[in-house]
Amino acid sequence: MLKTIAAFDRIGEENAFAVLARANALIAQGRDIINLGIGQPDFRTPEFIVEAAIKALRDGHHGYTPAVGIPPLREAVAADLHKRFNVEVSPDSVMIMPGGKPTMFISILMFGEPGVDILYPDPGFPIYRSMIEFTGARPIPVPIREENGFAFSAEETLKLITPQTRLLILNSPANPTGGVTGKAEVDKLVAGLEKWPDVCVMSDEIYDHMTYDGETHVCLLTYPSIRDRLILLNGWSKTYAMTGWRLGYAVWPSKLYEHARKLAVNLHSCVNASAQYAGLAALKGPQDEVHKMIAEFDKRRKVVVAGLNKLPGVSCATPKGAFYAFPNVKRTGWKAKALATSLLDDAGVAIIGGPDFGILGEGYVRLSYANSTENILKALGRMGEFLASRKAA
């Protein structure tokens, strides 16, 4: 019998893809399924970005690129960060990655080993905990609470740091909750981190363009006191509707950059050449389509929140960012994953159970409003009929 190392028994996955596969299988059987489960924009990549990739291929960009990304794209990332946040970023600190997950993978691999702690948001993106456990490190959940608007608490986070802590993972705007942490709370956290100079921070800011109701994204790069131990994760997937292009970037502190480069060489060699030219066009081109998409998400957000709060036993805090709602379903009497499964099988609505995002996700489900308003309203109607007619299993 083949044997694998024990670490593979600890690795998890992202259940949104399992739900997507199940939804697609039901569609193939002729079922009418509305998918509010997967976290990807339902918009096309803007045409000028697609054309840039086609032009790159026609111009002969068919070979390997530098492991850290083509210089013009790294320069464009640095310029974009300066333009949006007024921070100085050297292109030599930027690394182009095949999506956001490789930055998570490399960051956690750098710091995770038996005997150390890594803090991560819970509920949060499931790959954080999965990779922490894979390395043998101890995952320490940072509670993300509804009563706090699904923002992290600086005080609560700092109390969890010990001499065993190596890495703190932050995410705002957040998946799965849509929570946004304001500047005052980030200020408190950064000030408190002065006591812990050996704790590195990975800030997942993949939804940084998507804030609502006057909220402003707080970029961790704007705090000089932690720049030498900050890893920034970002990319094109959400902002430019480029999930399938697999294109992301990281900004690394100088003392970690070479480690990350070597891991990139071992992991993926380099990023797809034509995709990088598409990313360059996205950053340097017009941003009109981005603004239109976010405005549309904002409209859908209001529809989702209003509709969810009318459902029996459901209450939904208003998300301030990303494109997710994380309603509280405790009063329905259903366990979250059982409810999600039954809604898909019996009502034709795909959502994700809160426990798929952490141990503190019980009692909640995640809906993505990256779908049409028509489909959202139809899904809400089906959910209402289901909850009115079905008792908890």
Sine and cosine of phi, psi and omega as CSV:
sin_phi,cos_phi,sin_psi,cos_psi,sin_omega,cos_omega
0.00,0.00,0.71,-0.70,0.02,-1.00
-0.92,0.39,0.63,-0.78,0.03,-1.00
-0.86,-0.52,0.65,-0.76,0.10,-1.00
-0.91,-0.41,0.25,-0.97,0.02,-1.00
-0.94,0.35,0.44,-0.90,-0.12,-0.99
-0.87,0.49,-0.44,0.90,-0.04,-1.00
-0.85,0.53,-0.50,0.86,-0.05,-1.00
-0.96,0.28,-0.28,0.96,0.11,-0.99
-0.97,0.23,-0.26,0.96,-0.04,-1.00
-0.99,-0.12,-0.24,0.97,-0.12,-0.99
-0.98,0.19,0.66,-0.76,0.02,-1.00
-0.97,-0.26,-0.41,-0.91,0.04,-1.00
-0.41,-0.91,-0.09,-1.00,-0.01,-1.00
-0.96,-0.27,0.95,-0.31,-0.15,-0.99
-0.93,0.37,-0.28,0.96,0.05,-1.00
-0.85,0.53,-0.54,0.84,0.02,-1.00
-0.96,0.27,-0.54,0.84,0.08,-1.00
-0.92,0.39,-0.65,0.76,0.05,-1.00
-0.91,0.42,-0.66,0.75,0.04,-1.00
-0.86,0.51,-0.70,0.72,0.02,-1.00
-0.89,0.45,-0.67,0.74,0.02,-1.00
-0.91,0.42,-0.67,0.74,0.02,-1.00
-0.89,0.46,-0.69,0.73,0.00,-1.00
-0.91,0.41,-0.57,0.82,0.04,-1.00
-0.91,0.42,-0.64,0.77,0.03,-1.00
-0.92,0.39,-0.62,0.79,0.05,-1.00
-0.88,0.47,-0.65,0.76,0.02,-1.00
-0.89,0.45,-0.41,0.91,0.05,-1.00
-1.00,0.09,0.00,1.00,0.02,-1.00
0.99,-0.13,0.09,1.00,0.01,-1.00
-0.98,0.22,0.53,-0.85,0.08,-1.00
-1.00,-0.03,0.97,-0.24,-0.08,-1.00
-0.90,-0.43,0.75,-0.67,0.12,-0.99
-0.97,-0.24,0.87,-0.49,-0.11,-0.99
-0.99,-0.14,0.96,-0.27,0.14,-0.99
-0.94,-0.35,0.41,0.91,-0.07,-1.00
-0.99,-0.14,-0.75,0.67,-0.13,-0.99
-0.97,0.23,0.61,-0.79,-0.04,-1.00
-1.00,-0.09,0.96,0.29,0.09,-1.00
-0.58,-0.81,0.62,-0.79,0.02,-1.00
-0.85,0.53,0.58,-0.82,0.04,-1.00
-1.00,-0.03,0.24,0.97,0.02,-1.00
-1.00,-0.10,0.41,-0.91,0.12,-0.99
-0.97,0.24,0.50,-0.87,0.18,-0.98
-0.86,0.52,0.73,-0.69,0.01,-1.00
-0.78,0.63,0.64,-0.77,-0.16,-0.99
-0.87,0.49,-0.59,0.81,-0.04,-1.00
-0.92,0.39,-0.44,0.90,0.06,-1.00
-0.96,0.29,-0.69,0.73,0.06,-1.00
-0.86,0.51,-0.70,0.71,-0.01,-1.00
-0.89,0.45,-0.56,0.83,0.03,-1.00
-0.90,0.44,-0.62,0.78,0.04,-1.00
-0.92,0.39,-0.67,0.74,0.02,-1.00
-0.88,0.47,-0.69,0.73,0.01,-1.00
-0.89,0.46,-0.64,0.77,0.01,-1.00
-0.87,0.49,-0.66,0.75,0.03,-1.00
-0.92,0.40,-0.68,0.74,0.00,-1.00
-0.93,0.37,-0.47,0.89,0.03,-1.00
-0.99,0.15,-0.03,1.00,0.10,-0.99
0.99,-0.10,0.29,0.96,0.03,-1.00
-0.99,0.13,0.97,0.25,-0.12,-0.99
-0.92,-0.40,-0.07,1.00,-0.14,-0.99
-0.96,-0.27,-0.14,-0.99,0.07,-1.00
-0.88,0.48,0.49,-0.87,0.15,-0.99
-0.89,-0.46,0.15,-0.99,0.08,-1.00
-0.83,0.55,0.56,-0.83,-0.03,-1.00
-0.85,0.53,-0.50,0.87,-0.05,-1.00
-1.00,-0.05,-0.03,1.00,0.01,-1.00
0.94,-0.34,0.37,-0.93,0.00,-1.00
-0.93,0.36,0.63,-0.78,-0.05,-1.00
-0.82,0.57,-0.67,0.74,-0.01,-1.00
-0.87,0.49,-0.56,0.83,-0.01,-1.00
-0.96,0.28,-0.64,0.77,0.05,-1.00
-0.89,0.45,-0.62,0.78,0.05,-1.00
-0.91,0.41,-0.63,0.78,0.00,-1.00
-0.92,0.39,-0.61,0.79,0.06,-1.00
-0.88,0.47,-0.73,0.68,0.01,-1.00
-0.87,0.50,-0.67,0.74,0.00,-1.00
-0.92,0.39,-0.62,0.78,0.01,-1.00
-0.91,0.42,-0.68,0.73,0.02,-1.00
-0.90,0.43,-0.61,0.79,0.05,-1.00
-0.92,0.40,-0.67,0.74,-0.02,-1.00
-0.90,0.44,-0.66,0.75,-0.10,-1.00
-1.00,0.08,-0.52,0.86,-0.12,-0.99
-0.82,-0.57,0.02,1.00,0.01,-1.00
0.84,0.54,0.69,0.72,0.05,-1.00
-0.88,-0.48,0.57,-0.82,0.07,-1.00
-1.00,0.04,0.86,-0.50,0.02,-1.00
-0.79,-0.62,0.82,-0.57,0.05,-1.00
-0.98,0.22,0.70,-0.72,0.11,-0.99
-0.84,0.55,-0.41,0.91,0.00,-1.00
-0.96,0.29,-0.14,0.99,0.08,-1.00
-0.98,-0.18,-0.07,1.00,-0.05,-1.00
-1.00,-0.08,0.69,-0.72,0.07,-1.00
-0.78,-0.63,0.81,-0.59,0.03,-1.00
-0.99,0.11,0.73,-0.68,-0.12,-0.99
-0.80,-0.60,0.39,-0.92,0.06,-1.00
-0.99,0.14,0.93,0.37,-0.04,-1.00
0.98,-0.21,-0.12,-0.99,-0.02,-1.00
-1.00,0.04,-0.55,0.83,-0.10,-1.00
-0.87,0.50,-0.61,0.79,0.02,-1.00
-0.86,0.51,-0.54,0.84,0.06,-1.00
-0.92,0.39,-0.66,0.75,0.10,-1.00
-0.86,0.51,-0.75,0.66,-0.06,-1.00
-0.84,0.53,-0.77,0.64,-0.06,-1.00
-0.92,0.39,-0.69,0.73,-0.02,-1.00
-0.87,0.49,-0.74,0.67,-0.05,-1.00
-0.94,0.34,-0.58,0.81,0.04,-1.00
-0.90,0.44,-0.57,0.82,0.01,-1.00
-0.88,0.47,-0.63,0.77,-0.17,-0.99
-0.95,-0.31,-0.29,0.96,-0.11,-0.99
-1.00,0.03,0.77,-0.64,0.12,-0.99
-0.27,-0.96,0.31,-0.95,0.01,-1.00
-0.83,0.55,0.67,-0.74,0.04,-1.00
0.99,-0.13,-0.10,1.00,0.02,-1.00
-0.88,-0.47,0.33,-0.94,0.01,-1.00
-0.94,-0.35,0.61,-0.79,0.16,-0.99
-0.79,-0.61,0.80,-0.60,-0.01,-1.00
-1.00,-0.04,0.65,-0.76,-0.03,-1.00
-0.55,-0.84,0.43,-0.90,-0.01,-1.00
-0.96,0.30,0.63,-0.77,0.02,-1.00
-0.60,-0.80,0.90,-0.44,0.05,1.00
-0.91,0.40,0.58,-0.82,-0.01,-1.00
-0.34,-0.94,0.02,-1.00,0.00,-1.00
-0.86,0.51,0.82,-0.58,-0.18,-0.98
-0.90,0.44,-0.40,0.92,-0.04,-1.00
-0.92,0.39,-0.44,0.90,0.05,-1.00
-0.82,0.58,-0.86,0.50,-0.06,-1.00
-0.90,0.43,-0.64,0.77,0.00,-1.00
-0.82,0.57,-0.75,0.66,-0.04,-1.00
-0.95,0.32,-0.58,0.81,0.05,-1.00
-0.86,0.50,-0.74,0.67,0.00,-1.00
-0.91,0.41,-0.57,0.82,0.03,-1.00
-0.86,0.52,-0.64,0.77,-0.03,-1.00
-0.97,0.24,-0.23,0.97,-0.05,-1.00
1.00,-0.04,-0.07,1.00,0.06,-1.00
-0.95,0.32,0.28,-0.96,0.01,-1.00
-1.00,-0.04,0.86,-0.51,0.03,-1.00
-0.98,0.20,0.82,-0.58,0.01,-1.00
-0.92,-0.39,0.95,-0.32,-0.04,-1.00
-0.96,0.29,0.72,-0.69,0.16,-0.99
-0.99,-0.10,0.92,-0.38,-0.09,-1.00
-0.89,0.46,0.76,-0.65,0.10,-0.99
-0.93,-0.36,0.95,-0.31,-0.24,-0.97
-0.96,-0.29,0.64,-0.77,0.03,-1.00
-0.86,0.51,-0.64,0.77,-0.04,-1.00
-0.92,0.39,-0.22,0.98,0.06,-1.00
-0.97,-0.24,0.33,0.94,-0.02,-1.00
0.93,0.38,0.35,0.94,-0.05,-1.00
0.87,0.49,0.38,0.93,0.21,-0.98
-1.00,0.01,0.41,-0.91,0.08,-1.00
-0.98,0.19,0.46,-0.89,0.06,-1.00
-0.99,-0.13,0.85,-0.53,0.02,-1.00
-0.87,0.49,-0.70,0.72,-0.04,-1.00
-0.88,0.47,-0.72,0.69,-0.02,-1.00
-0.91,0.41,-0.63,0.78,0.01,-1.00
-0.90,0.43,-0.74,0.68,-0.04,-1.00
-0.89,0.45,-0.54,0.84,0.01,-1.00
-0.92,0.39,-0.35,0.94,-0.03,-1.00
-1.00,0.06,-0.21,0.98,-0.02,-1.00
-0.98,0.21,0.72,-0.70,0.02,-1.00
-0.72,-0.69,0.09,-1.00,0.08,-1.00
-0.87,0.50,-0.29,0.96,0.03,-1.00
-1.00,0.07,-0.13,0.99,-0.07,-1.00
-0.97,0.23,0.79,-0.62,0.03,-1.00
-0.95,-0.32,-0.58,0.82,-0.14,-0.99
-0.61,-0.80,0.66,-0.75,0.10,-1.00
-0.88,-0.47,0.83,-0.56,0.02,-1.00
-0.98,-0.21,0.79,-0.62,0.04,-1.00
-0.86,-0.51,0.47,-0.88,0.02,-1.00
-0.50,-0.87,0.93,-0.36,0.07,-1.00
-0.43,-0.90,0.74,-0.67,-0.20,0.98
-0.82,0.57,0.50,-0.87,-0.29,-0.96
-0.95,-0.32,0.57,-0.82,0.23,-0.97
-0.96,-0.29,0.82,-0.58,0.29,0.96
-0.98,-0.22,0.01,1.00,-0.25,-0.97
-1.00,0.02,-0.36,0.93,-0.14,-0.99
0.97,0.24,0.17,0.99,-0.02,-1.00
-0.95,0.31,0.54,-0.84,0.05,-1.00
-0.80,-0.60,0.79,-0.61,0.01,-1.00
-1.00,-0.06,0.81,-0.59,-0.07,-1.00
-0.98,0.21,0.19,-0.98,-0.09,-1.00
-0.89,0.46,-0.65,0.76,-0.04,-1.00
-0.86,0.51,-0.65,0.76,-0.01,-1.00
-0.95,0.31,-0.63,0.77,0.04,-1.00
-0.90,0.43,-0.65,0.76,0.06,-1.00
-0.82,0.57,-0.72,0.70,-0.01,-1.00
-0.89,0.46,-0.67,0.75,-0.01,-1.00
-0.90,0.44,-0.75,0.66,-0.03,-1.00
-0.89,0.46,-0.66,0.75,0.04,-1.00
-0.88,0.48,-0.67,0.74,0.00,-1.00
-0.92,0.39,-0.47,0.88,0.00,-1.00
-0.94,0.34,-0.23,0.97,0.05,-1.00
-0.87,0.50,-0.46,0.89,0.03,-1.00
-0.96,0.28,-0.29,0.96,-0.09,-1.00
-0.82,-0.58,0.94,0.34,-0.11,-0.99
-0.93,0.38,-0.24,0.97,-0.02,-1.00
-0.99,-0.11,0.04,1.00,0.03,-1.00
-1.00,-0.01,0.87,-0.50,0.06,-1.00
-1.00,0.10,0.43,-0.90,-0.01,-1.00
-0.84,-0.55,0.77,-0.64,0.19,-0.98
-0.94,-0.35,0.89,-0.45,-0.04,-1.00
-0.96,-0.27,0.93,-0.38,0.00,-1.00
-1.00,0.02,0.96,-0.28,-0.09,-1.00
-0.88,-0.48,0.58,0.81,-0.10,-0.99
-0.91,0.42,-0.39,0.92,0.01,-1.00
-0.97,-0.23,0.43,0.90,-0.19,-0.98
-0.89,0.45,-0.41,0.91,0.03,-1.00
-0.98,0.19,-0.29,0.96,-0.22,-0.98
-0.97,-0.23,0.99,0.13,0.10,-0.99
-0.78,-0.63,0.42,-0.91,-0.12,-0.99
-0.69,-0.73,0.15,-0.99,0.08,-1.00
0.84,0.54,0.59,0.81,0.06,-1.00
0.99,0.15,0.01,1.00,0.04,-1.00
-0.93,0.36,0.55,-0.84,0.04,-1.00
-0.85,-0.53,0.73,-0.68,0.02,-1.00
-0.93,0.37,0.69,-0.73,0.04,-1.00
-0.97,-0.23,0.94,-0.35,-0.01,-1.00
-1.00,0.06,0.77,-0.63,-0.03,-1.00
-0.92,0.40,-0.31,0.95,0.06,-1.00
-0.90,0.44,-0.31,0.95,-0.04,-1.00
-0.98,0.18,0.07,1.00,0.01,-1.00
-0.94,-0.34,0.99,-0.16,-0.06,-1.00
-0.85,0.52,-0.50,0.87,-0.10,-0.99
-0.92,0.38,-0.31,0.95,0.00,-1.00
-0.89,-0.46,0.09,1.00,-0.05,-1.00
-0.86,0.51,-0.53,0.85,-0.05,-1.00
-0.98,0.19,0.02,1.00,0.05,-1.00
-0.62,-0.78,0.44,0.90,-0.02,-1.00
-0.93,-0.36,0.77,-0.64,0.16,-0.99
-0.94,-0.35,0.86,-0.51,0.03,-1.00
-0.98,-0.18,0.75,-0.66,0.05,-1.00
-0.93,-0.37,0.77,-0.64,0.06,-1.00
-0.38,-0.92,-0.07,-1.00,-0.01,-1.00
0.15,-0.99,-0.22,-0.98,-0.14,-0.99
-0.97,-0.24,-0.24,0.97,-0.20,-0.98
-0.82,0.57,-0.78,0.63,-0.10,-0.99
-1.00,0.10,-0.74,0.68,-0.11,-0.99
-0.89,0.45,-0.64,0.77,-0.10,-1.00
-0.93,-0.38,0.28,0.96,-0.01,-1.00
0.80,0.60,0.80,0.60,-0.08,-1.00
-0.83,-0.56,0.60,0.80,-0.07,-1.00
-0.85,0.53,-0.65,0.76,-0.05,-1.00
-0.98,0.21,-0.15,0.99,0.01,-1.00
-0.98,0.21,-0.36,0.93,-0.02,-1.00
0.81,0.58,0.95,0.32,-0.07,-1.00
-0.62,-0.78,0.88,-0.48,0.03,-1.00
-0.62,-0.79,-0.01,-1.00,0.09,-1.00
-0.51,-0.86,0.33,-0.94,0.10,-0.99
-0.72,-0.69,0.52,-0.86,0.18,-0.98
-0.93,-0.37,0.84,-0.55,-0.11,-0.99
-0.93,-0.38,0.55,-0.83,0.20,-0.98
-0.92,0.39,0.50,-0.87,-0.14,-0.99
-0.84,0.54,-0.58,0.82,-0.07,-1.00
-0.96,0.29,-0.22,0.98,0.02,-1.00
-0.95,-0.32,-0.23,0.97,-0.16,-0.99
-0.86,0.51,-0.72,0.70,-0.05,-1.00
-0.91,0.41,-0.59,0.81,0.08,-1.00
-0.88,0.48,-0.70,0.71,-0.01,-1.00
-0.90,0.43,-0.63,0.78,0.00,-1.00
-0.88,0.47,-0.70,0.71,-0.01,-1.00
-0.90,0.44,-0.66,0.76,0.03,-1.00
-0.90,0.43,-0.61,0.79,0.04,-1.00
-0.89,0.46,-0.67,0.74,0.03,-1.00
-0.87,0.49,-0.67,0.74,0.01,-1.00
-0.94,0.33,-0.55,0.84,-0.13,-0.99
-1.00,0.08,-0.80,0.60,-0.14,-0.99
-0.67,-0.74,0.10,1.00,0.01,-1.00
0.92,0.40,-0.87,0.49,0.02,-1.00
-0.22,-0.98,0.12,-0.99,0.00,-1.00
-1.00,-0.09,0.55,-0.83,0.03,-1.00
-0.68,0.73,0.80,-0.61,-0.12,-0.99
-0.90,0.44,-0.77,0.63,-0.07,-1.00
-0.91,0.41,-0.55,0.83,0.05,-1.00
-0.89,0.46,-0.58,0.81,0.02,-1.00
-0.92,0.40,-0.61,0.79,0.05,-1.00
-0.94,0.35,-0.52,0.85,0.12,-0.99
-0.91,0.42,-0.68,0.73,0.04,-1.00
-0.89,0.45,-0.59,0.81,0.06,-1.00
-0.89,0.46,-0.70,0.71,0.03,-1.00
-0.89,0.45,-0.63,0.78,-0.01,-1.00
-0.87,0.50,-0.70,0.71,-0.05,-1.00
-0.95,0.30,-0.58,0.82,-0.11,-0.99
-1.00,-0.06,-0.22,0.98,-0.07,-1.00
-1.00,-0.01,-0.11,-0.99,0.01,-1.00
-0.90,0.43,0.56,-0.83,-0.03,-1.00
-0.97,-0.25,0.23,0.97,-0.07,-1.00
-0.84,0.54,-0.69,0.72,-0.04,-1.00
-0.92,0.40,-0.56,0.83,0.06,-1.00
-0.89,0.46,-0.74,0.67,-0.02,-1.00
-0.89,0.46,-0.65,0.76,0.02,-1.00
-0.90,0.44,-0.67,0.74,-0.03,-1.00
-0.90,0.43,-0.70,0.71,-0.02,-1.00
-0.92,0.39,-0.61,0.79,0.07,-1.00
-0.88,0.47,-0.63,0.78,0.03,-1.00
-0.93,0.37,-0.66,0.75,0.08,-1.00
-0.85,0.52,-0.64,0.76,0.00,-1.00
-0.87,0.49,-0.69,0.73,0.04,-1.00
-0.88,0.47,-0.71,0.70,-0.01,-1.00
-0.91,0.42,-0.60,0.80,0.03,-1.00
-0.82,0.57,-0.70,0.71,-0.02,-1.00
-0.92,0.39,-0.62,0.79,0.05,-1.00
-0.90,0.43,-0.71,0.71,-0.03,-1.00
-0.89,0.46,-0.75,0.66,-0.06,-1.00
-0.89,0.45,-0.72,0.70,0.00,-1.00
-0.88,0.47,-0.68,0.73,-0.03,-1.00
-0.93,0.37,-0.67,0.75,-0.01,-1.00
-0.90,0.44,-0.62,0.78,-0.03,-1.00
-0.95,0.32,-0.14,0.99,0.08,-1.00
-1.00,-0.08,-0.17,0.99,-0.05,-1.00
-0.98,0.21,0.58,-0.82,-0.01,-1.00
-0.89,0.45,0.81,-0.58,0.06,-1.00
0.98,0.19,0.12,0.99,-0.07,-1.00
-0.90,-0.43,0.65,-0.76,0.16,-0.99
-0.70,-0.71,0.56,-0.83,-0.08,-1.00
-0.68,-0.74,0.88,-0.47,0.14,-0.99
-0.94,0.35,0.51,-0.86,-0.03,-1.00
-0.98,0.22,0.89,-0.45,0.04,-1.00
-0.94,0.33,0.60,-0.80,-0.04,-1.00
-0.97,-0.23,-0.06,1.00,-0.02,-1.00
-0.36,-0.93,0.03,-1.00,-0.03,-1.00
0.86,0.52,-0.49,-0.87,0.06,-1.00
-0.66,-0.75,0.71,0.71,0.01,-1.00
-0.80,-0.61,0.54,-0.84,0.23,-0.97
-0.91,-0.42,0.55,-0.84,-0.07,-1.00
-0.76,-0.65,0.95,0.32,-0.10,-1.00
-0.94,0.35,0.49,-0.87,0.06,-1.00
-1.00,0.05,0.85,-0.53,-0.05,-1.00
-0.90,-0.44,0.30,0.95,-0.09,-1.00
-0.87,0.49,-0.61,0.79,-0.07,-1.00
-0.97,0.25,-0.12,0.99,0.07,-1.00
-0.96,0.26,-0.33,0.94,-0.07,-1.00
1.00,0.04,-0.15,0.99,-0.02,-1.00
-1.00,0.04,0.58,-0.82,0.30,-0.96
-0.96,0.29,0.58,-0.81,-0.20,-0.98
-0.88,0.48,-0.72,0.69,-0.06,-1.00
-0.94,0.33,-0.58,0.82,0.06,-1.00
-0.90,0.43,-0.63,0.78,0.03,-1.00
-0.90,0.43,-0.71,0.70,-0.01,-1.00
-0.88,0.48,-0.68,0.73,0.00,-1.00
-0.90,0.44,-0.70,0.71,-0.03,-1.00
-0.93,0.36,-0.60,0.80,0.03,-1.00
-0.89,0.45,-0.61,0.79,0.04,-1.00
-0.94,0.33,-0.76,0.65,-0.09,-1.00
-0.94,0.33,-0.61,0.79,-0.15,-0.99
-0.96,-0.28,-0.41,0.91,-0.03,-1.00
-0.89,-0.45,-0.14,0.99,0.05,-1.00
0.96,0.29,0.51,0.86,0.04,-1.00
-0.84,-0.54,0.86,-0.51,0.00,-1.00
-1.00,-0.07,0.87,-0.50,0.13,-0.99
-0.69,-0.72,0.03,-1.00,-0.04,-1.00
-0.87,-0.49,0.74,-0.68,0.05,-1.00
-0.94,0.35,0.65,-0.76,-0.04,-1.00
-0.81,0.58,-0.62,0.78,0.00,-1.00
-0.87,0.50,-0.31,0.95,0.09,-1.00
-0.93,0.35,-0.17,0.99,0.02,-1.00
-0.93,-0.38,0.15,0.99,0.07,-1.00
0.64,-0.77,0.23,-0.97,-0.05,-1.00
-0.92,0.39,-0.37,0.93,0.02,-1.00
-1.00,-0.05,0.14,0.99,-0.01,-1.00
-1.00,0.06,-0.12,0.99,0.02,-1.00
-0.88,0.48,0.65,-0.76,-0.03,-1.00
1.00,-0.06,0.01,1.00,-0.01,-1.00
-0.72,-0.70,0.37,-0.93,0.17,-0.99
-0.74,-0.67,0.39,-0.92,0.05,-1.00
-0.95,-0.33,0.75,-0.66,0.15,-0.99
-0.89,-0.46,0.72,-0.69,0.16,-0.99
-1.00,-0.08,0.79,-0.61,0.08,-1.00
-0.99,-0.13,0.48,0.88,0.18,-0.98
-1.00,0.06,0.85,0.53,0.04,-1.00
-0.51,-0.86,0.22,-0.98,-0.07,-1.00
-0.92,0.39,0.45,-0.89,0.06,-1.00
-0.86,0.51,-0.62,0.79,0.03,-1.00
-0.85,0.52,-0.73,0.68,0.00,-1.00
-0.93,0.36,-0.59,0.81,0.03,-1.00
-0.89,0.46,-0.71,0.70,0.01,-1.00
-0.90,0.44,-0.64,0.77,0.03,-1.00
-0.90,0.44,-0.67,0.74,0.01,-1.00
-0.90,0.43,-0.67,0.74,0.03,-1.00
-0.88,0.47,-0.63,0.77,0.05,-1.00
-0.88,0.48,-0.70,0.71,0.01,-1.00
-0.90,0.44,-0.65,0.76,0.01,-1.00
-0.90,0.44,-0.66,0.76,0.02,-1.00
-0.89,0.46,-0.70,0.71,0.03,-1.00
-0.89,0.46,-0.67,0.74,0.00,-1.00
-0.88,0.47,-0.77,0.64,-0.05,-1.00
-0.92,0.40,-0.51,0.86,0.01,-1.00
-0.97,0.26,-0.43,0.90,-0.11,-0.99
-0.95,-0.32,-0.25,0.97,-0.10,-1.00
-0.87,-0.49,0.78,-0.62,0.12,-0.99
-0.99,0.10,0.36,-0.93,-0.03,-1.00
-0.85,0.53,0.65,-0.76,0.02,-1.00
-0.96,0.28,0.00,0.00,0.00,0.00
